[in-house]
Amino acid sequence: MKAAVAAGADAVYMGGSRFGARAFAQNPEEDKLLEAIDYVHLHGRKLYLTVNTLMKEQEMGELFDYLLPYYKQGLDAVIVQDMGVLSFIKKHFPSLPIHASTQMTITGAYGAEMLKELGAERVVTARELSLKDIEQIRDHVDVEIESFVHGALCYCYSGQCLFSSLIGGRSGNRGRCAQTCRLPYEVKRDGKTLGKKEDRYCLSLKDLSTLDLIPDMIEAGVYSMKIEGRMKSPRYTAGVVSIYRKYTDLYLNHGREGYRVREEDRKALLDLFDRGGQTDGYYKRHNGRDMVVWKEKPSFREGNQTLFDFLDKNYVEKEIKEPVRGHAFLEKGQQACLFLEACGKEITVTGELVQTAQNQPMTEEKVKKQLDKTGNTPFYFEQLEIRLSGEVFLPVQSLNDLRRRGLEELEQAVLKDYRRESGESSPKAEEILNHRKEKPIEVPKLTVSLERPDCLEAAAASSRVNRIYIDAAEFEPERWEAYADMCHKNGKECMLTMPHIFRSRAEQFFDQHGKELKEAGFDGFLIRSLEEVGYLKQKGIKGHLVFDFGVYGMNHWSQELLFQLGADELTWPVELNSRELGKLTVPGELLIYGRLPMMVTAQCLHQGTEQCDKNPTLLLLKDRMGKEFPVKNHCRFCYNSIYNSAPLSLHGFEDAVKALKPSSLRLQFTTEDRVQTEAVIRSFSEEFYNGQRAKLPLEEFTRGHFKRGVE
């Protein structure tokens, strides 16, 4: 933090001891974080607290007491991912600014507008957005836009990654990502390994570096440029911040005409950290093979010691101080007086009575030398005038006391403007623990989610299935009405599954097929992005809205806010165990079978290893343990889904499932063919509804987080 401030950062995000997206970082305890808040304020900067993880029900009861000391100290803002946390802070800390994390997967104006209406002052955009996407948000929503300009890039859309969670129980949504994307994999199709043998790091992206794009980003509407630097060294922080400070100021002072990036600065950024090269990211393209590392990072690389020594001397080890203008007045028989002015504040302190000198009278030089010793205070005297009247004397100890009290009062005067009273509304215990419960569901409905059109007849033919979701990515719009008719004739609801990621391509697609969308007769929509709620509302398309598990309702605060946003039903989160699911407010839909999407990505493995031919393809991603993860490229909306190697299955847990009283049970089919789909529906129908022990037609499956949950 100190290195960032010294190098010119306007603000710093920091995690406290809890609820931050870097749980394994050396996060400061409360006393140090309070000290950090004062430090940045004394130097005219801001500190934002990261409260950007998904919160379990029991944790919400601890949030108020956690935030209160930082709020009172003058915390400038909090950054959040959980909708419940956003709602909680708006109610109990209404004057505390809120930033919407990139983990919220905001990809357009619909989502940004929704978050602004909910009280977010700033939206941190998904890293995958282009300059044009950012312009669209700027033009339609009056909200601060923050975008990443340097540092690590996630392969997955932030907030949509379950890879680390499902493989090792370390949830990225809970700040514990194990960075499984940095490991080697083989990409296979039809049993054949694609690409070069050494190109194994297919999920590891190069680091973002955007020096050349600073004018474009500012003109597109980026209000705050964000450098990713958590869990890196103070030297790295100082180096990157100082270079971006230099070029931001260069553009602001001289415009495009005077903007040139020096090669030595590009090299310095590489010398500070190199994961396998740098990329300017997604700002001018949707994806690309050259954004990926592909090859293993060299085990040793010569360091730039000259650069490191410079950064250490000028930023890391250097103590920054604020300039003070001072005037000291010493007159015989009067109290010593010291006037100080700094940081827009003025204070005056008085000391002991000034004596008549018996031997050597004090000189201006001697008084100045003593008062000028600002030591470990955050100040230095830029100007110090001494006025002596007559032959005066004051003990050195008295001068030291005058200086000490003066600088302390000046510091408190600066910090006073940031302090808050604790007058915000604290939650009552019953508000946290005794929230409303909906009427229990006696017999949950059985729903089926399909990605393959050839499986629809098998689902429609089952007498037990109540609802079928058909995926907009693979079910062609020209036949939507026919698909809905088939479901309705078989007594099923038919709902359209919206894309995981809703961006301009998706909006254009639904605009082009608006007639089919309105005439299909869908009973509703499975919502996977908050952008889709805004889109459907603007287009006047009505229907029952089921929010999917990726629109997280991890606690009763978030659940209630999702209902306010238009949800008619919620899907329970897949990262909660059965005990935690039992604490949720309202019955939800529970996934009891299906391959979970481990990653949803803008990158395309098909394009990276073969070519972009706009043909959906099924690839396999093989890890070091021999596990194979199916990968689909959804060309209609231009994103990839990487699925778990084995489907989730809760067969054998019917009693535990029923005890939770879910509103419905979902079977989710992704790569299964018609025969497999039919067999799974029959097996779960017999077990969960007919009380029969049925053999599941699977050789391998996982229980997901139903038993173990995540930390």
C-alpha positions in Angstrom: 0.0 0.0 0.0 2.8 2.4 0.9 4.6 1.6 -2.3 1.5 2.3 -4.3 0.9 5.6 -2.7 4.6 6.6 -3.0 4.5 5.7 -6.7 1.4 7.9 -7.5 -1.7 5.7 -7.0 -4.8 7.8 -6.3 -6.4 4.9 -4.4 -5.7 1.5 -3.1 -7.9 -1.6 -2.7 -7.0 -3.6 0.4 -8.4 -6.7 2.0 -8.9 -7.0 5.7 -8.8 -10.1 7.8 -12.0 -11.5 6.2 -14.3 -11.5 3.2 -11.7 -10.5 0.6 -10.9 -12.1 -2.7 -7.3 -12.9 -1.7 -7.8 -15.1 1.4 -4.2 -16.3 1.3 -2.6 -12.9 1.1 -0.9 -11.3 4.1 -4.0 -9.2 4.8 -3.7 -6.7 7.7 -5.5 -7.1 11.0 -7.9 -4.4 12.2 -5.3 -2.1 13.8 -3.1 -2.1 10.7 -5.9 -1.4 8.4 -7.1 1.5 10.5 -3.6 2.8 10.3 -3.6 2.4 6.5 -6.8 4.4 6.2 -5.2 7.3 8.0 -2.0 6.9 6.0 -3.7 7.3 2.6 -5.9 10.2 3.9 -2.9 12.1 5.2 -1.4 11.9 1.7 -4.6 12.9 -0.1 -5.4 9.4 -1.4 -8.3 6.9 -0.9 -8.5 3.4 0.5 -11.2 0.9 -0.6 -12.0 -2.2 1.3 -12.4 -5.5 -0.5 -15.5 -7.3 0.7 -15.8 -9.0 -2.6 -16.6 -12.6 -1.8 -19.9 -14.5 -1.8 -21.1 -14.7 1.8 -22.8 -17.6 3.5 -25.9 -17.0 5.7 -24.0 -17.3 9.0 -21.4 -14.8 7.9 -23.9 -12.0 7.2 -24.4 -11.7 11.0 -20.7 -10.8 11.4 -20.6 -8.2 8.7 -21.8 -5.1 10.6 -19.3 -5.4 13.4 -16.5 -6.2 10.9 -17.2 -3.0 8.9 -18.0 -0.6 11.7 -14.5 0.3 12.8 -13.3 1.0 9.2 -16.4 3.0 8.5 -15.9 5.2 11.5 -12.2 5.6 10.6 -13.2 7.1 7.2 -13.1 4.2 4.8 -13.7 5.6 1.3 -15.6 2.7 -0.3 -16.2 -1.0 -0.3 -16.0 -3.3 -3.3 -18.6 -6.1 -3.3 -19.5 -9.2 -5.3 -22.5 -10.5 -3.2 -25.8 -8.9 -3.9 -26.7 -9.5 -0.3 -23.7 -7.6 0.9 -24.6 -4.7 -1.4 -28.1 -4.7 0.0 -26.9 -5.0 3.6 -24.4 -2.1 3.3 -27.0 0.2 1.6 -29.3 -0.4 4.6 -26.9 -0.2 7.5 -24.1 2.0 6.1 -26.1 4.2 3.6 -23.3 6.9 3.3 -20.6 4.3 2.4 -19.9 4.3 -1.3 -20.1 0.9 -3.0 -18.2 -0.4 -6.0 -19.5 -3.4 -8.0 -16.7 -6.0 -8.4 -15.7 -7.5 -11.7 -16.8 -10.7 -10.0 -20.4 -9.5 -10.8 -19.7 -10.2 -14.5 -21.0 -6.8 -15.7 -20.8 -6.9 -19.5 -23.0 -4.1 -20.6 -25.3 -1.2 -19.9 -28.2 -3.3 -18.7 -26.3 -4.7 -15.7 -24.5 -1.4 -15.0 -27.8 0.5 -14.9 -29.3 -2.1 -12.6 -26.4 -1.8 -10.2 -26.5 2.0 -10.3 -30.2 1.9 -9.3 -29.3 -0.5 -6.4 -26.8 2.1 -5.1 -23.4 1.2 -6.7 -21.4 4.4 -7.5 -18.8 2.5 -9.5 -18.9 -0.6 -11.7 -15.7 -2.6 -12.3 -16.3 -4.0 -15.8 -15.6 -7.6 -16.9 -12.0 -7.8 -18.2 -13.3 -9.1 -21.5 -15.1 -5.9 -22.5 -13.9 -4.0 -25.6 -13.5 -0.2 -25.8 -16.8 -0.1 -27.7 -18.5 -2.0 -24.9 -17.2 0.5 -22.4 -18.4 3.4 -24.5 -21.9 1.9 -24.6 -22.0 1.8 -20.8 -20.7 5.4 -20.6 -23.2 6.6 -23.1 -26.2 5.0 -21.4 -25.4 4.9 -17.6 -24.2 7.7 -15.4 -21.9 5.6 -13.3 -18.2 5.6 -12.7 -16.4 2.9 -14.8 -13.4 1.1 -13.5 -11.4 -1.2 -15.8 -8.3 -3.3 -15.5 -5.2 -1.9 -17.2 -2.4 -4.1 -16.0 -1.8 -7.4 -14.3 -3.1 -11.0 -14.3 -5.9 -12.0 -16.6 -8.3 -14.8 -15.7 -9.1 -17.3 -18.4 -12.7 -17.4 -17.2 -15.2 -14.6 -16.9 -14.7 -13.5 -13.3 -17.5 -14.7 -11.1 -18.2 -17.6 -13.4 -15.3 -19.9 -12.5 -15.9 -23.1 -10.5 -12.7 -24.9 -11.6 -10.6 -24.5 -8.4 -13.8 -25.0 -6.3 -14.8 -28.3 -7.8 -11.3 -29.8 -8.2 -9.9 -28.9 -4.8 -12.7 -27.2 -2.7 -11.0 -23.8 -3.0 -13.5 -21.4 -4.3 -12.5 -18.4 -6.4 -15.8 -16.9 -5.3 -14.6 -17.1 -1.7 -11.1 -15.7 -2.3 -9.4 -19.1 -2.4 -8.6 -19.7 -6.1 -5.9 -22.3 -6.6 -5.1 -21.0 -10.1 -5.9 -24.3 -11.8 -5.8 -22.4 -15.1 -2.0 -22.0 -14.7 -1.5 -25.8 -14.9 -0.7 -27.8 -18.1 -3.4 -29.5 -20.1 -3.8 -31.4 -23.4 -6.5 -30.5 -25.8 -8.0 -33.5 -27.6 -10.6 -34.2 -30.2 -11.7 -37.7 -31.2 -8.8 -39.2 -29.2 -6.2 -37.1 -31.0 -4.1 -34.4 -29.2 -4.4 -31.0 -30.9 -1.6 -28.5 -31.3 2.1 -28.8 -30.6 3.3 -31.0 -27.8 4.9 -28.1 -25.9 1.7 -26.0 -26.1 0.3 -27.3 -22.9 -0.5 -24.1 -21.0 -3.6 -23.5 -23.0 -5.6 -21.9 -20.1 -2.8 -19.6 -18.9 -3.2 -16.0 -20.2 -0.4 -13.5 -20.6 -0.5 -10.5 -18.3 -2.4 -7.5 -19.3 -0.4 -4.4 -20.3 -2.1 -1.4 -21.9 0.3 1.5 -22.0 -0.5 2.1 -25.6 -4.2 2.2 -25.0 -4.3 4.7 -22.2 -5.7 7.5 -24.5 -8.3 5.1 -25.9 -9.4 3.9 -22.5 -9.8 7.4 -21.1 -11.7 8.6 -24.2 -13.9 5.5 -24.0 -15.1 6.4 -20.5 -12.8 4.6 -18.1 -12.9 6.7 -15.0 -10.6 4.6 -12.9 -7.7 2.5 -14.2 -7.2 -0.6 -12.1 -3.8 -2.3 -11.7 -4.0 -5.9 -10.4 -1.2 -6.3 -7.9 -2.4 -8.5 -5.0 0.1 -10.9 -3.6 3.0 -9.3 -5.4 5.9 -7.4 -4.0 6.1 -3.7 -3.0 8.8 -3.4 -5.7 6.4 -4.7 -8.4 3.6 -2.4 -7.1 5.9 0.7 -7.2 7.2 -0.1 -10.6 3.9 -0.6 -12.3 2.1 2.2 -10.6 4.9 4.7 -11.3 4.9 3.9 -15.1 1.1 4.1 -15.4 1.1 7.4 -13.4 3.7 8.7 -15.8 1.8 7.9 -18.9 -1.6 8.9 -17.6 -0.3 12.3 -16.7 1.4 12.5 -20.1 -1.9 12.1 -21.9 -3.8 14.4 -19.5 -1.2 17.1 -19.9 -0.3 16.8 -23.6 -3.2 14.8 -25.3 -2.7 12.3 -28.1 -0.3 14.4 -30.0 2.3 14.3 -27.3 1.7 10.7 -26.3 4.6 8.3 -26.9 5.5 5.2 -25.0 9.2 4.6 -24.5 10.6 1.1 -25.1 12.5 1.1 -21.8 9.2 1.4 -19.9 7.7 -1.5 -21.8 10.8 -3.5 -20.9 10.7 -2.4 -17.2 7.1 -3.8 -17.0 8.3 -7.2 -18.3 11.3 -7.1 -16.0 9.0 -6.7 -13.0 7.0 -9.8 -13.9 6.7 -12.0 -16.9 4.3 -14.9 -17.1 5.2 -15.6 -20.7 4.7 -12.2 -22.4 2.2 -9.4 -22.3 -1.1 -8.7 -24.1 -3.3 -5.6 -24.5 -6.2 -7.9 -23.6 -9.7 -7.6 -25.0 -10.0 -3.9 -25.6 -9.7 -4.2 -29.4 -10.6 -7.9 -30.0 -12.9 -10.6 -28.7 -10.2 -13.2 -28.1 -7.0 -14.5 -29.7 -4.4 -17.3 -29.6 -1.7 -14.7 -29.0 -3.2 -13.8 -25.7 -2.4 -17.3 -24.3 1.0 -18.3 -22.8 0.9 -21.8 -24.3 4.5 -22.7 -23.3 6.0 -23.4 -19.9 7.6 -20.4 -18.2 11.4 -20.6 -18.0 12.6 -21.6 -14.6 15.2 -18.8 -14.3 15.4 -15.3 -15.7 18.1 -12.7 -15.1 16.7 -9.9 -13.0 17.1 -6.2 -13.8 18.9 -5.2 -10.6 19.4 -1.6 -11.7 15.7 -1.2 -12.0 15.0 -2.9 -8.7 17.5 -0.8 -6.9 15.9 2.4 -8.3 12.4 1.4 -7.3 13.5 0.3 -3.8 15.4 3.6 -3.2 12.7 6.0 -4.7 9.5 4.3 -3.7 9.7 1.2 -1.5 12.2 2.5 1.1 11.5 6.2 0.7 9.1 7.8 3.2 6.8 10.2 1.6 5.8 13.3 3.5 3.4 16.2 3.0 4.7 19.8 2.8 3.9 22.2 5.6 4.2 26.0 5.8 5.0 27.1 9.3 5.4 30.4 11.3 6.9 30.5 14.8 6.6 33.5 17.0 8.7 34.0 20.2 8.3 37.2 22.2 9.4 37.9 25.7 6.7 37.3 28.3 4.3 35.8 25.7 3.4 32.2 25.0 5.4 30.6 22.2 3.2 30.4 19.2 3.4 28.0 16.2 1.2 28.4 13.1 1.0 25.5 10.6 -0.7 25.1 7.3 -0.9 21.9 5.2 -3.4 19.7 3.3 -5.8 22.6 3.2 -5.8 22.9 7.1 -4.5 25.6 9.4 -3.8 25.2 13.1 -2.2 27.3 15.8 -0.7 26.0 19.0 0.8 27.9 21.9 3.5 26.8 24.4 5.3 28.0 27.5 6.1 31.6 28.2 9.1 32.9 26.4 11.9 33.9 28.8 14.5 36.7 28.6 17.9 35.3 27.7 20.4 35.4 30.5 23.4 34.4 28.5 23.2 33.5 24.8 19.9 34.6 23.2 18.3 32.2 20.8 18.8 32.8 17.1 16.3 32.2 14.2 18.7 29.5 12.9 18.7 27.6 16.1 14.9 27.7 16.6 14.4 26.7 13.0 16.9 23.8 13.3 15.0 22.5 16.3 11.5 22.9 14.9 12.5 21.4 11.5 13.0 18.0 13.1 9.8 16.4 11.9 11.1 12.9 12.4 8.7 10.1 11.8 5.7 12.4 11.3 4.0 12.5 7.9 5.1 16.0 7.3 8.2 18.1 6.3 8.6 21.9 6.4 8.4 23.3 2.9 8.7 26.7 4.4 9.4 27.7 8.0 9.6 31.3 9.1 10.9 32.3 12.6 10.2 35.6 14.2 11.9 36.6 17.4 11.1 39.7 19.4 14.0 40.7 21.7 16.6 38.6 23.3 14.6 35.5 24.0 15.1 32.0 25.4 13.0 28.8 25.4 14.2 25.4 26.5 14.8 22.9 23.7 12.3 20.6 25.4 9.7 23.3 25.2 10.4 23.8 21.5 10.2 20.1 20.8 6.9 19.9 22.7 5.5 22.9 20.6 6.5 21.2 17.4 5.2 17.8 18.5 1.8 19.1 19.5 1.5 21.3 16.5 2.1 18.4 14.0 -0.2 16.1 16.0 -3.0 18.7 15.9 -2.4 19.3 12.2 -2.6 15.5 11.5 -5.9 15.2 13.5 -7.3 18.3 11.7 -6.6 16.6 8.3 -8.1 13.2 9.5 -11.1 14.8 11.2 -12.9 15.4 7.9 -12.8 11.6 7.1 -14.1 10.4 10.5 -17.7 9.2 10.8 -20.0 8.8 13.8 -21.3 5.3 14.5 -24.8 6.6 14.0 -25.7 4.1 11.2 -28.4 1.6 11.9 -27.1 -1.6 13.4 -29.1 -4.8 12.5 -31.2 -6.4 15.2 -30.4 -10.0 16.0 -33.9 -11.1 14.9 -33.4 -9.3 11.6 -30.4 -11.5 10.8 -31.7 -14.8 12.2 -35.5 -14.8 11.9 -36.0 -13.9 8.3 -39.1 -14.9 6.5 -39.7 -18.5 5.4 -41.8 -19.4 2.4 -44.4 -22.1 2.6 -42.6 -25.5 2.3 -42.9 -27.4 -0.9 -44.3 -30.9 -0.3 -43.5 -32.5 -3.7 -40.8 -30.7 -5.8 -41.3 -30.5 -9.5 -38.8 -32.3 -11.8 -37.2 -30.0 -14.4 -34.9 -30.9 -17.2 -32.3 -28.6 -18.8 -31.2 -29.5 -22.4 -28.4 -28.2 -24.6 -28.9 -30.7 -27.4 -32.1 -30.5 -29.5 -32.0 -34.3 -30.3 -32.7 -35.0 -26.6 -35.9 -33.0 -26.4 -38.3 -35.9 -27.4 -36.8 -38.1 -24.6 -37.5 -35.4 -22.0 -41.0 -34.5 -23.4 -42.0 -38.2 -23.3 -41.4 -38.6 -19.5 -44.6 -38.4 -17.5 -42.6 -37.2 -14.4 -41.0 -34.1 -16.0 -42.8 -30.9 -15.3 -40.6 -28.3 -17.0 -38.0 -28.3 -19.8 -35.4 -25.6 -20.4 -34.0 -25.4 -23.9 -30.7 -23.7 -24.5 -30.7 -20.6 -26.8 -27.1 -21.4 -27.8 -28.1 -24.7 -29.6 -31.8 -24.8 -30.2 -32.4 -22.9 -33.4 -34.8 -19.9 -33.2 -36.7 -20.9 -36.3 -38.0 -24.0 -34.4 -38.6 -22.4 -31.0 -42.3 -22.4 -31.5 -42.3 -26.0 -32.5 -40.2 -27.0 -29.5 -42.5 -25.1 -27.1 -45.5 -26.8 -28.8 -44.0 -30.2 -28.2 -43.5 -29.5 -24.6 -47.0 -28.1 -24.1 -48.6 -31.0 -25.9 -46.9 -33.3 -23.4 -48.0 -31.2 -20.4 -44.7 -29.6 -19.8 -43.7 -26.0 -19.3 -41.1 -24.8 -21.8 -38.6 -22.2 -20.9 -35.7 -20.7 -22.9 -32.2 -20.9 -21.3 -30.5 -17.6 -21.9 -26.7 -17.5 -22.5 -24.2 -17.5 -19.7 -22.7 -14.3 -21.0 -25.0 -11.6 -22.4 -23.0 -9.1 -24.6 -23.6 -7.2 -27.8 -23.6 -10.4 -29.9 -26.3 -11.9 -27.8 -28.4 -8.7 -27.9 -28.1 -8.6 -31.7 -29.1 -12.2 -31.9 -32.3 -11.7 -29.8 -33.1 -8.5 -31.6 -32.9 -10.4 -34.9 -35.1 -13.1 -33.6 -37.5 -10.9 -31.6 -40.5 -12.1 -33.6 -39.7 -15.8 -32.9 -39.0 -14.9 -29.2 -42.4 -13.3 -28.7 -44.3 -15.9 -30.8 -42.7 -19.1 -29.4 -45.0 -19.2 -26.4 -42.2 -19.8 -23.9 -43.5 -20.0 -20.3 -40.4 -18.1 -19.1 -36.7 -17.9 -19.1 -33.7 -19.3 -17.2 -31.7 -16.2 -16.4 -27.9 -16.6 -16.3 -26.9 -12.9 -16.3 -28.4 -9.8 -14.8 -28.0 -8.2 -18.2 -30.8 -10.4 -19.5 -33.3 -9.1 -16.9 -32.8 -5.6 -18.2 -32.9 -6.6 -21.8 -36.2 -8.6 -21.5 -37.8 -5.8 -19.5 -36.8 -3.1 -22.1 -38.1 -5.3 -25.0 -41.4 -5.9 -23.1 -40.9 -9.7 -23.2 -42.8 -11.2 -20.2 -42.4 -14.6 -18.7 -41.6 -16.5 -15.5 -38.0 -15.8 -14.6 -35.9 -18.5 -12.9 -32.5 -17.2 -11.9 -29.8 -19.8 -12.4 -27.2 -20.8 -9.8 -24.6 -18.4 -11.4 -26.7 -15.5 -10.3 -25.8 -16.1 -6.7 -28.3 -16.1 -3.9 -26.0 -17.4 -1.1 -27.8 -15.8 1.8 -31.3 -14.4 2.6 -30.2 -10.8 1.9 -29.1 -11.7 -1.7 -32.2 -13.9 -2.2 -34.6 -11.2 -1.3 -32.8 -8.7 -3.5 -32.9 -11.1 -6.5 -36.7 -11.3 -6.1 -36.9 -7.5 -6.1 -35.0 -7.6 -9.4 -37.6 -9.7 -11.0 -36.9 -13.4 -10.1 -39.9 -15.6 -9.7 -37.8 -18.6 -8.7 -34.1 -19.0 -7.7 -31.7 -21.9 -8.3 -29.8 -22.8 -5.2 -26.0 -22.1 -5.4 -23.9 -25.2 -6.2 -21.1 -24.2 -3.7 -23.2 -24.7 -0.6 -23.4 -28.0 1.3 -26.7 -29.5 2.5 -26.4 -27.9 5.9 -25.8 -24.5 4.4 -28.6 -24.9 1.9 -31.0 -25.6 4.8 -30.3 -22.1 6.1 -31.6 -20.4 3.0 -34.7 -18.3 3.1 -36.9 -19.6 0.3 -37.2 -23.0 -1.5 -35.2 -23.0 -4.7 -34.4 -25.3 -7.6 -31.7 -27.9 -6.7 -29.4 -29.4 -9.3 -29.3 -33.1 -8.6 -27.7 -34.2 -11.9 -25.5 -32.7 -14.5 -22.1 -31.6 -15.6 -21.3 -28.3 -14.0 -19.7 -25.5 -16.1 -16.2 -25.1 -14.6 -15.4 -22.1 -16.7 -17.3 -19.8 -19.1 -14.7 -18.1 -21.3 -14.3 -15.5 -24.0 -11.3 -17.5 -25.2 -11.9 -20.4 -27.6 -9.9 -23.6 -27.4 -11.2 -24.6 -30.8 -9.9 -21.4 -32.4 -6.6 -21.6 -30.4 -5.7 -25.2 -31.3 -7.4 -25.4 -34.8 -9.2 -22.5 -36.3 -12.3 -20.3 -36.0 -14.8 -21.9 -38.4 -17.9 -20.9 -36.4 -18.8 -24.6 -36.1 -19.7 -25.8 -32.6 -17.2 -28.5 -31.6 -16.8 -30.8 -28.6 -13.2 -30.9 -27.4 -11.7 -32.6 -24.3 -9.3 -30.9 -21.9 -7.0 -33.6 -20.3 -5.2 -32.7 -17.0 -2.1 -34.2 -15.4 -4.2 -36.7 -13.5 -5.8 -38.1 -16.7 -9.2 -36.4 -16.1 -10.9 -35.2 -19.3 -13.2 -32.1 -19.2 -15.6 -31.6 -22.1 -15.3 -28.2 -23.8 -18.1 -26.7 -26.0 -17.7 -23.6 -28.2 -21.1 -21.8 -28.3 -20.5 -19.9 -31.5 -23.9 -18.3 -31.5 -22.8 -16.2 -28.6 -19.0 -16.7 -28.9 -18.1 -18.2 -25.6 -16.7 -21.5 -24.4 -18.0 -23.7 -21.6 -15.6 -26.1 -19.9 -17.5 -28.8 -18.0 -16.5 -31.0 -15.2 -15.0 -34.3 -16.1 -17.8 -36.2 -14.3 -21.5 -35.1 -13.8 -22.8 -34.2 -10.4 -25.2 -36.8 -9.1 -27.2 -36.8 -5.9 -28.7 -40.3 -6.4 -28.8 -42.1 -3.1 -29.3 -38.8 -1.2 -33.0 -38.6 -1.8 -33.8 -38.4 1.9 -31.3 -35.5 2.5 -32.6 -33.8 -0.6 -36.3 -34.0 0.4 -35.4 -32.7 3.9 -34.3 -29.5 2.3 -37.8 -29.0 0.7 -36.6 -27.6 -2.6 -39.2 -26.2 -5.0 -37.9 -28.3 -7.8 -35.2 -30.8 -8.8 -33.2 -30.2 -12.0 -31.5 -32.7 -14.3 -29.0 -30.8 -16.4 -27.9 -32.4 -19.7 -24.9 -31.0 -21.6 -23.0 -33.6 -23.6 -25.4 -36.6 -23.1 -27.1 -38.1 -26.2 -30.8 -39.1 -26.3 -30.3 -42.6 -24.9 -28.3 -41.4 -22.0 -30.8 -38.6 -21.3 -33.7 -41.0 -21.3 -31.9 -43.4 -19.0 -31.0 -40.7 -16.4 -34.5 -39.2 -16.4 -35.9 -42.7 -15.8 -33.4 -43.5 -13.0 -34.0 -40.3 -11.0 -37.8 -40.5 -11.5 -37.9 -44.0 -10.1 -35.6 -43.1 -7.1 -36.9 -39.6 -6.1 -40.6 -40.0 -6.9 -41.4 -43.7 -6.9 -39.2 -44.8 -4.0 -37.4 -47.4 -6.0 -33.7 -48.1 -5.9 -32.5 -47.4 -9.4 -29.0 -48.0 -10.9 -27.7 -44.8 -12.4 -26.3 -45.4 -15.9 -23.0 -43.7 -15.1 -19.5 -45.1 -14.5 -18.2 -42.0 -12.9 -19.9 -39.1 -11.0 -19.2 -36.6 -8.3 -21.2 -35.4 -5.3 -20.1 -31.8 -6.0 -20.3 -29.7 -2.8 -23.5 -31.2 -1.4 -21.5 -32.8 1.4 -18.2 -31.0 1.6 -19.1 -27.4 0.6 -16.3 -24.9 0.3 -14.4 -22.9 2.9 
